[in-house]
């Protein structure tokens, strides 16, 4: 698939779409993800996929170890 076509397709989708590299780092974030999450691509790209989790979900990843305090 032509890379410019793939990029155009992702940009125009109504569904939120992200891509991750092989280390779980966000490499792309389409406009629908911006609308759904309130985070811009600039804020999300190059962050770990854990960025997508809320504090409660993060704390569930490692039982007995609080990574984020929930209110």
mmCIF file as gemmi writes it, N, C-alpha and C atoms, coordinates in Angstrom:
data_model
loop_
_atom_site.group_PDB
_atom_site.id
_atom_site.type_symbol
_atom_site.label_atom_id
_atom_site.label_alt_id
_atom_site.label_comp_id
_atom_site.label_asym_id
_atom_site.label_entity_id
_atom_site.label_seq_id
_atom_site.pdbx_PDB_ins_code
_atom_site.Cartn_x
_atom_site.Cartn_y
_atom_site.Cartn_z
_atom_site.occupancy
_atom_site.B_iso_or_equiv
_atom_site.pdbx_formal_charge
_atom_site.auth_seq_id
_atom_site.auth_asym_id
_atom_site.pdbx_PDB_model_num
ATOM 1 N N . UNK Axp A 1 ? 0.847 -1.171 0 1 0 ? 1 A 1
ATOM 2 C CA . UNK Axp A 1 ? 0 0 0 1 0 ? 1 A 1
ATOM 3 C C . UNK Axp A 1 ? 0.895 1.237 0 1 0 ? 1 A 1
ATOM 4 N N . UNK Axp A 2 ? 0.54 2.179 -0.792 1 0 ? 2 A 1
ATOM 5 C CA . UNK Axp A 2 ? 1.261 3.445 -0.877 1 0 ? 2 A 1
ATOM 6 C C . UNK Axp A 2 ? 1.204 4.152 0.483 1 0 ? 2 A 1
ATOM 7 N N . UNK Axp A 3 ? 2.351 4.528 1.057 1 0 ? 3 A 1
ATOM 8 C CA . UNK Axp A 3 ? 2.363 5.175 2.377 1 0 ? 3 A 1
ATOM 9 C C . UNK Axp A 3 ? 1.508 6.44 2.455 1 0 ? 3 A 1
ATOM 10 N N . UNK Axp A 4 ? 1.462 7.225 1.387 1 0 ? 4 A 1
ATOM 11 C CA . UNK Axp A 4 ? 0.649 8.449 1.429 1 0 ? 4 A 1
ATOM 12 C C . UNK Axp A 4 ? -0.839 8.103 1.444 1 0 ? 4 A 1
ATOM 13 N N . UNK Axp A 5 ? -1.214 7.018 0.76 1 0 ? 5 A 1
ATOM 14 C CA . UNK Axp A 5 ? -2.61 6.573 0.778 1 0 ? 5 A 1
ATOM 15 C C . UNK Axp A 5 ? -2.968 6.07 2.173 1 0 ? 5 A 1
ATOM 16 N N . UNK Axp A 6 ? -2.083 5.298 2.793 1 0 ? 6 A 1
ATOM 17 C CA . UNK Axp A 6 ? -2.328 4.775 4.138 1 0 ? 6 A 1
ATOM 18 C C . UNK Axp A 6 ? -2.485 5.927 5.131 1 0 ? 6 A 1
ATOM 19 N N . UNK Axp A 7 ? -1.649 6.931 5.014 1 0 ? 7 A 1
ATOM 20 C CA . UNK Axp A 7 ? -1.72 8.093 5.887 1 0 ? 7 A 1
ATOM 21 C C . UNK Axp A 7 ? -3.043 8.829 5.701 1 0 ? 7 A 1
ATOM 22 N N . UNK Axp A 8 ? -3.445 9.033 4.463 1 0 ? 8 A 1
ATOM 23 C CA . UNK Axp A 8 ? -4.708 9.703 4.168 1 0 ? 8 A 1
ATOM 24 C C . UNK Axp A 8 ? -5.886 8.906 4.719 1 0 ? 8 A 1
ATOM 25 N N . UNK Axp A 9 ? -5.82 7.591 4.586 1 0 ? 9 A 1
ATOM 26 C CA . UNK Axp A 9 ? -6.879 6.716 5.088 1 0 ? 9 A 1
ATOM 27 C C . UNK Axp A 9 ? -7.013 6.85 6.605 1 0 ? 9 A 1
ATOM 28 N N . UNK Axp A 10 ? -5.899 6.796 7.318 1 0 ? 10 A 1
ATOM 29 C CA . UNK Axp A 10 ? -5.931 6.915 8.776 1 0 ? 10 A 1
ATOM 30 C C . UNK Axp A 10 ? -6.443 8.281 9.217 1 0 ? 10 A 1
ATOM 31 N N . UNK Axp A 11 ? -6.035 9.326 8.511 1 0 ? 11 A 1
ATOM 32 C CA . UNK Axp A 11 ? -6.456 10.679 8.864 1 0 ? 11 A 1
ATOM 33 C C . UNK Axp A 11 ? -7.953 10.895 8.671 1 0 ? 11 A 1
ATOM 34 N N . UNK Axp A 12 ? -8.559 10.165 7.74 1 0 ? 12 A 1
ATOM 35 C CA . UNK Axp A 12 ? -9.964 10.399 7.415 1 0 ? 12 A 1
ATOM 36 C C . UNK Axp A 12 ? -10.921 9.431 8.115 1 0 ? 12 A 1
ATOM 37 N N . UNK Axp A 13 ? -10.407 8.471 8.864 1 0 ? 13 A 1
ATOM 38 C CA . UNK Axp A 13 ? -11.27 7.494 9.533 1 0 ? 13 A 1
ATOM 39 C C . UNK Axp A 13 ? -12.03 8.125 10.691 1 0 ? 13 A 1
ATOM 40 N N . UNK Axp A 14 ? -13.283 7.692 10.872 1 0 ? 14 A 1
ATOM 41 C CA . UNK Axp A 14 ? -14.091 8.161 11.998 1 0 ? 14 A 1
ATOM 42 C C . UNK Axp A 14 ? -13.676 7.469 13.294 1 0 ? 14 A 1
ATOM 43 N N . UNK Axp A 15 ? -13.105 6.271 13.186 1 0 ? 15 A 1
ATOM 44 C CA . UNK Axp A 15 ? -12.649 5.528 14.361 1 0 ? 15 A 1
ATOM 45 C C . UNK Axp A 15 ? -11.307 6.056 14.832 1 0 ? 15 A 1
ATOM 46 N N . UNK Axp A 16 ? -11.098 5.993 16.134 1 0 ? 16 A 1
ATOM 47 C CA . UNK Axp A 16 ? -9.807 6.366 16.681 1 0 ? 16 A 1
ATOM 48 C C . UNK Axp A 16 ? -8.79 5.284 16.361 1 0 ? 16 A 1
ATOM 49 N N . UNK Axp A 17 ? -7.663 5.665 15.796 1 0 ? 17 A 1
ATOM 50 C CA . UNK Axp A 17 ? -6.632 4.7 15.409 1 0 ? 17 A 1
ATOM 51 C C . UNK Axp A 17 ? -5.278 5.199 15.891 1 0 ? 17 A 1
ATOM 52 N N . UNK Axp A 18 ? -4.527 4.28 16.501 1 0 ? 18 A 1
ATOM 53 C CA . UNK Axp A 18 ? -3.143 4.571 16.847 1 0 ? 18 A 1
ATOM 54 C C . UNK Axp A 18 ? -2.285 3.453 16.283 1 0 ? 18 A 1
ATOM 55 N N . UNK Axp A 19 ? -1.014 3.739 16.087 1 0 ? 19 A 1
ATOM 56 C CA . UNK Axp A 19 ? -0.064 2.683 15.764 1 0 ? 19 A 1
ATOM 57 C C . UNK Axp A 19 ? 1.031 2.728 16.816 1 0 ? 19 A 1
ATOM 58 N N . UNK Axp A 20 ? 1.561 1.543 17.113 1 0 ? 20 A 1
ATOM 59 C CA . UNK Axp A 20 ? 2.621 1.393 18.099 1 0 ? 20 A 1
ATOM 60 C C . UNK Axp A 20 ? 3.839 0.799 17.433 1 0 ? 20 A 1
ATOM 61 N N . UNK Axp A 21 ? 5.021 1.16 17.911 1 0 ? 21 A 1
ATOM 62 C CA . UNK Axp A 21 ? 6.212 0.493 17.403 1 0 ? 21 A 1
ATOM 63 C C . UNK Axp A 21 ? 6.403 -0.815 18.17 1 0 ? 21 A 1
ATOM 64 N N . UNK Axp A 22 ? 7.463 -1.538 17.886 1 0 ? 22 A 1
ATOM 65 C CA . UNK Axp A 22 ? 7.663 -2.852 18.505 1 0 ? 22 A 1
ATOM 66 C C . UNK Axp A 22 ? 7.984 -2.776 19.996 1 0 ? 22 A 1
ATOM 67 N N . UNK Axp A 23 ? 8.184 -1.587 20.535 1 0 ? 23 A 1
ATOM 68 C CA . UNK Axp A 23 ? 8.429 -1.411 21.968 1 0 ? 23 A 1
ATOM 69 C C . UNK Axp A 23 ? 7.195 -0.863 22.694 1 0 ? 23 A 1
ATOM 70 N N . UNK Axp A 24 ? 6.077 -0.761 21.984 1 0 ? 24 A 1
ATOM 71 C CA . UNK Axp A 24 ? 4.853 -0.279 22.599 1 0 ? 24 A 1
ATOM 72 C C . UNK Axp A 24 ? 4.766 1.228 22.716 1 0 ? 24 A 1
ATOM 73 N N . UNK Axp A 25 ? 5.564 1.933 21.928 1 0 ? 25 A 1
ATOM 74 C CA . UNK Axp A 25 ? 5.553 3.395 21.927 1 0 ? 25 A 1
ATOM 75 C C . UNK Axp A 25 ? 4.613 3.876 20.821 1 0 ? 25 A 1
ATOM 76 N N . UNK Axp A 26 ? 3.775 4.846 21.137 1 0 ? 26 A 1
ATOM 77 C CA . UNK Axp A 26 ? 2.807 5.369 20.168 1 0 ? 26 A 1
ATOM 78 C C . UNK Axp A 26 ? 3.562 6.087 19.045 1 0 ? 26 A 1
ATOM 79 N N . UNK Axp A 27 ? 3.311 5.661 17.801 1 0 ? 27 A 1
ATOM 80 C CA . UNK Axp A 27 ? 3.998 6.273 16.664 1 0 ? 27 A 1
ATOM 81 C C . UNK Axp A 27 ? 3.063 7.102 15.787 1 0 ? 27 A 1
ATOM 82 N N . UNK Axp A 28 ? 1.764 6.878 15.9 1 0 ? 28 A 1
ATOM 83 C CA . UNK Axp A 28 ? 0.812 7.742 15.201 1 0 ? 28 A 1
ATOM 84 C C . UNK Axp A 28 ? -0.501 7.775 15.972 1 0 ? 28 A 1
ATOM 85 N N . UNK Axp A 29 ? -1.257 8.854 15.758 1 0 ? 29 A 1
ATOM 86 C CA . UNK Axp A 29 ? -2.469 9.154 16.527 1 0 ? 29 A 1
ATOM 87 C C . UNK Axp A 29 ? -3.358 9.952 15.601 1 0 ? 29 A 1
ATOM 88 N N . UNK Axp A 30 ? -4.475 9.387 15.165 1 0 ? 30 A 1
ATOM 89 C CA . UNK Axp A 30 ? -5.273 10.094 14.163 1 0 ? 30 A 1
ATOM 90 C C . UNK Axp A 30 ? -6.207 11.133 14.794 1 0 ? 30 A 1
ATOM 91 N N . UNK Axp A 31 ? -6.786 12.022 13.988 1 0 ? 31 A 1
ATOM 92 C CA . UNK Axp A 31 ? -7.654 13.083 14.514 1 0 ? 31 A 1
ATOM 93 C C . UNK Axp A 31 ? -8.833 12.562 15.344 1 0 ? 31 A 1
ATOM 94 N N . UNK Axp A 32 ? -9.353 11.405 15.006 1 0 ? 32 A 1
ATOM 95 C CA . UNK Axp A 32 ? -10.459 10.852 15.799 1 0 ? 32 A 1
ATOM 96 C C . UNK Axp A 32 ? -9.998 10.498 17.207 1 0 ? 32 A 1
ATOM 97 N N . UNK Axp A 33 ? -8.754 10.043 17.364 1 0 ? 33 A 1
ATOM 98 C CA . UNK Axp A 33 ? -8.234 9.784 18.709 1 0 ? 33 A 1
ATOM 99 C C . UNK Axp A 33 ? -8.13 11.088 19.486 1 0 ? 33 A 1
ATOM 100 N N . UNK Axp A 34 ? -7.792 12.165 18.809 1 0 ? 34 A 1
ATOM 101 C CA . UNK Axp A 34 ? -7.749 13.472 19.466 1 0 ? 34 A 1
ATOM 102 C C . UNK Axp A 34 ? -9.136 13.836 19.989 1 0 ? 34 A 1
ATOM 103 N N . UNK Axp A 35 ? -10.151 13.611 19.168 1 0 ? 35 A 1
ATOM 104 C CA . UNK Axp A 35 ? -11.525 13.935 19.559 1 0 ? 35 A 1
ATOM 105 C C . UNK Axp A 35 ? -11.987 13.03 20.702 1 0 ? 35 A 1
ATOM 106 N N . UNK Axp A 36 ? -11.678 11.752 20.635 1 0 ? 36 A 1
ATOM 107 C CA . UNK Axp A 36 ? -12.127 10.776 21.636 1 0 ? 36 A 1
ATOM 108 C C . UNK Axp A 36 ? -11.45 11.005 22.987 1 0 ? 36 A 1
ATOM 109 N N . UNK Axp A 37 ? -10.148 11.236 22.976 1 0 ? 37 A 1
ATOM 110 C CA . UNK Axp A 37 ? -9.388 11.305 24.232 1 0 ? 37 A 1
ATOM 111 C C . UNK Axp A 37 ? -9.158 12.718 24.74 1 0 ? 37 A 1
ATOM 112 N N . UNK Axp A 38 ? -9.201 13.687 23.845 1 0 ? 38 A 1
ATOM 113 C CA . UNK Axp A 38 ? -8.881 15.053 24.235 1 0 ? 38 A 1
ATOM 114 C C . UNK Axp A 38 ? -7.389 15.349 24.176 1 0 ? 38 A 1
ATOM 115 N N . UNK Axp A 39 ? -6.574 14.363 23.842 1 0 ? 39 A 1
ATOM 116 C CA . UNK Axp A 39 ? -5.127 14.561 23.708 1 0 ? 39 A 1
ATOM 117 C C . UNK Axp A 39 ? -4.773 14.749 22.239 1 0 ? 39 A 1
ATOM 118 N N . UNK Axp A 40 ? -3.9 15.686 21.962 1 0 ? 40 A 1
ATOM 119 C CA . UNK Axp A 40 ? -3.451 15.895 20.588 1 0 ? 40 A 1
ATOM 120 C C . UNK Axp A 40 ? -2.409 14.837 20.229 1 0 ? 40 A 1
ATOM 121 N N . UNK Axp A 41 ? -2.179 14.688 18.943 1 0 ? 41 A 1
ATOM 122 C CA . UNK Axp A 41 ? -1.134 13.765 18.488 1 0 ? 41 A 1
ATOM 123 C C . UNK Axp A 41 ? 0.215 14.192 19.052 1 0 ? 41 A 1
ATOM 124 N N . UNK Axp A 42 ? 0.44 15.487 19.122 1 0 ? 42 A 1
ATOM 125 C CA . UNK Axp A 42 ? 1.706 16.003 19.65 1 0 ? 42 A 1
ATOM 126 C C . UNK Axp A 42 ? 1.918 15.558 21.101 1 0 ? 42 A 1
ATOM 127 N N . UNK Axp A 43 ? 0.833 15.495 21.877 1 0 ? 43 A 1
ATOM 128 C CA . UNK Axp A 43 ? 0.928 15.069 23.271 1 0 ? 43 A 1
ATOM 129 C C . UNK Axp A 43 ? 1.126 13.56 23.41 1 0 ? 43 A 1
ATOM 130 N N . UNK Axp A 44 ? 0.585 12.779 22.479 1 0 ? 44 A 1
ATOM 131 C CA . UNK Axp A 44 ? 0.563 11.324 22.613 1 0 ? 44 A 1
ATOM 132 C C . UNK Axp A 44 ? 1.724 10.602 21.931 1 0 ? 44 A 1
ATOM 133 N N . UNK Axp A 45 ? 2.107 11.068 20.755 1 0 ? 45 A 1
ATOM 134 C CA . UNK Axp A 45 ? 3.145 10.376 19.992 1 0 ? 45 A 1
ATOM 135 C C . UNK Axp A 45 ? 4.457 10.393 20.775 1 0 ? 45 A 1
ATOM 136 N N . UNK Axp A 46 ? 5.144 9.273 20.752 1 0 ? 46 A 1
ATOM 137 C CA . UNK Axp A 46 ? 6.408 9.021 21.449 1 0 ? 46 A 1
ATOM 138 C C . UNK Axp A 46 ? 6.221 8.709 22.939 1 0 ? 46 A 1
ATOM 139 N N . UNK Axp A 47 ? 4.967 8.485 23.356 1 0 ? 47 A 1
ATOM 140 C CA . UNK Axp A 47 ? 4.715 8.055 24.729 1 0 ? 47 A 1
ATOM 141 C C . UNK Axp A 47 ? 4.42 6.555 24.727 1 0 ? 47 A 1
ATOM 142 N N . UNK Axp A 48 ? 4.588 5.928 25.884 1 0 ? 48 A 1
ATOM 143 C CA . UNK Axp A 48 ? 4.272 4.511 26.041 1 0 ? 48 A 1
ATOM 144 C C . UNK Axp A 48 ? 2.773 4.279 25.891 1 0 ? 48 A 1
ATOM 145 N N . UNK Axp A 49 ? 2.412 3.086 25.486 1 0 ? 49 A 1
ATOM 146 C CA . UNK Axp A 49 ? 0.995 2.747 25.365 1 0 ? 49 A 1
ATOM 147 C C . UNK Axp A 49 ? 0.279 2.875 26.707 1 0 ? 49 A 1
ATOM 148 N N . UNK Axp A 50 ? 1.009 2.852 27.815 1 0 ? 50 A 1
ATOM 149 C CA . UNK Axp A 50 ? 0.421 3.019 29.142 1 0 ? 50 A 1
ATOM 150 C C . UNK Axp A 50 ? -0.237 4.396 29.266 1 0 ? 50 A 1
ATOM 151 N N . UNK Axp A 51 ? 0.181 5.335 28.449 1 0 ? 51 A 1
ATOM 152 C CA . UNK Axp A 51 ? -0.423 6.659 28.376 1 0 ? 51 A 1
ATOM 153 C C . UNK Axp A 51 ? -1.938 6.567 28.182 1 0 ? 51 A 1
ATOM 154 N N . UNK Axp A 52 ? -2.405 5.495 27.54 1 0 ? 52 A 1
ATOM 155 C CA . UNK Axp A 52 ? -3.823 5.335 27.235 1 0 ? 52 A 1
ATOM 156 C C . UNK Axp A 52 ? -4.639 4.845 28.423 1 0 ? 52 A 1
ATOM 157 N N . UNK Axp A 53 ? -3.985 4.369 29.462 1 0 ? 53 A 1
ATOM 158 C CA . UNK Axp A 53 ? -4.697 3.826 30.61 1 0 ? 53 A 1
ATOM 159 C C . UNK Axp A 53 ? -5.004 4.908 31.636 1 0 ? 53 A 1
ATOM 160 N N . UNK Axp A 54 ? -6.086 4.701 32.374 1 0 ? 54 A 1
ATOM 161 C CA . UNK Axp A 54 ? -6.36 5.628 33.472 1 0 ? 54 A 1
ATOM 162 C C . UNK Axp A 54 ? -5.611 5.143 34.719 1 0 ? 54 A 1
ATOM 163 N N . UNK Axp A 55 ? -5.602 5.939 35.758 1 0 ? 55 A 1
ATOM 164 C CA . UNK Axp A 55 ? -4.82 5.615 36.956 1 0 ? 55 A 1
ATOM 165 C C . UNK Axp A 55 ? -5.225 4.281 37.564 1 0 ? 55 A 1
ATOM 166 N N . UNK Axp A 56 ? -6.51 3.992 37.63 1 0 ? 56 A 1
ATOM 167 C CA . UNK Axp A 56 ? -6.973 2.729 38.206 1 0 ? 56 A 1
ATOM 168 C C . UNK Axp A 56 ? -6.433 1.549 37.393 1 0 ? 56 A 1
ATOM 169 N N . UNK Axp A 57 ? -6.485 1.645 36.085 1 0 ? 57 A 1
ATOM 170 C CA . UNK Axp A 57 ? -5.984 0.566 35.234 1 0 ? 57 A 1
ATOM 171 C C . UNK Axp A 57 ? -4.484 0.374 35.421 1 0 ? 57 A 1
ATOM 172 N N . UNK Axp A 58 ? -3.744 1.46 35.559 1 0 ? 58 A 1
ATOM 173 C CA . UNK Axp A 58 ? -2.298 1.355 35.761 1 0 ? 58 A 1
ATOM 174 C C . UNK Axp A 58 ? -2.003 0.631 37.066 1 0 ? 58 A 1
ATOM 175 N N . UNK Axp A 59 ? -2.728 0.954 38.118 1 0 ? 59 A 1
ATOM 176 C CA . UNK Axp A 59 ? -2.506 0.31 39.405 1 0 ? 59 A 1
ATOM 177 C C . UNK Axp A 59 ? -2.83 -1.177 39.378 1 0 ? 59 A 1
ATOM 178 N N . UNK Axp A 60 ? -3.718 -1.6 38.474 1 0 ? 60 A 1
ATOM 179 C CA . UNK Axp A 60 ? -4.057 -3.016 38.346 1 0 ? 60 A 1
ATOM 180 C C . UNK Axp A 60 ? -2.971 -3.809 37.618 1 0 ? 60 A 1
ATOM 181 N N . UNK Axp A 61 ? -2.072 -3.124 36.916 1 0 ? 61 A 1
ATOM 182 C CA . UNK Axp A 61 ? -1.02 -3.819 36.17 1 0 ? 61 A 1
ATOM 183 C C . UNK Axp A 61 ? -0.053 -4.557 37.086 1 0 ? 61 A 1
ATOM 184 N N . UNK Axp A 62 ? 0.256 -3.976 38.218 1 0 ? 62 A 1
ATOM 185 C CA . UNK Axp A 62 ? 1.211 -4.577 39.148 1 0 ? 62 A 1
ATOM 186 C C . UNK Axp A 62 ? 0.552 -4.635 40.52 1 0 ? 62 A 1
ATOM 187 N N . UNK Axp A 63 ? -0.097 -5.763 40.843 1 0 ? 63 A 1
ATOM 188 C CA . UNK Axp A 63 ? -0.791 -5.873 42.128 1 0 ? 63 A 1
ATOM 189 C C . UNK Axp A 63 ? 0.161 -5.607 43.299 1 0 ? 63 A 1
ATOM 190 N N . UNK Axp A 64 ? -0.343 -4.867 44.284 1 0 ? 64 A 1
ATOM 191 C CA . UNK Axp A 64 ? 0.44 -4.578 45.486 1 0 ? 64 A 1
ATOM 192 C C . UNK Axp A 64 ? 1.408 -3.428 45.34 1 0 ? 64 A 1
ATOM 193 N N . UNK Axp A 65 ? 1.464 -2.844 44.16 1 0 ? 65 A 1
ATOM 194 C CA . UNK Axp A 65 ? 2.38 -1.726 43.935 1 0 ? 65 A 1
ATOM 195 C C . UNK Axp A 65 ? 1.576 -0.565 43.353 1 0 ? 65 A 1
ATOM 196 N N . UNK Axp A 66 ? 1.453 0.507 44.09 1 0 ? 66 A 1
ATOM 197 C CA . UNK Axp A 66 ? 0.682 1.663 43.628 1 0 ? 66 A 1
ATOM 198 C C . UNK Axp A 66 ? 1.576 2.532 42.757 1 0 ? 66 A 1
ATOM 199 N N . UNK Axp A 67 ? 1.217 2.652 41.479 1 0 ? 67 A 1
ATOM 200 C CA . UNK Axp A 67 ? 1.987 3.464 40.54 1 0 ? 67 A 1
ATOM 201 C C . UNK Axp A 67 ? 1.424 4.871 40.428 1 0 ? 67 A 1
ATOM 202 N N . UNK Axp A 68 ? 0.12 4.986 40.618 1 0 ? 68 A 1
ATOM 203 C CA . UNK Axp A 68 ? -0.551 6.28 40.57 1 0 ? 68 A 1
ATOM 204 C C . UNK Axp A 68 ? -1.609 6.283 41.662 1 0 ? 68 A 1
ATOM 205 N N . UNK Axp A 69 ? -1.751 7.389 42.334 1 0 ? 69 A 1
ATOM 206 C CA . UNK Axp A 69 ? -2.784 7.508 43.352 1 0 ? 69 A 1
ATOM 207 C C . UNK Axp A 69 ? -4.086 7.949 42.708 1 0 ? 69 A 1
ATOM 208 N N . UNK Axp A 70 ? -5.158 7.249 43.043 1 0 ? 70 A 1
ATOM 209 C CA . UNK Axp A 70 ? -6.473 7.629 42.528 1 0 ? 70 A 1
ATOM 210 C C . UNK Axp A 70 ? -7.198 8.425 43.586 1 0 ? 70 A 1
ATOM 211 N N . UNK Axp A 71 ? -8.051 9.31 43.139 1 0 ? 71 A 1
ATOM 212 C CA . UNK Axp A 71 ? -8.775 10.128 44.112 1 0 ? 71 A 1
ATOM 213 C C . UNK Axp A 71 ? -10.16 9.579 44.35 1 0 ? 71 A 1
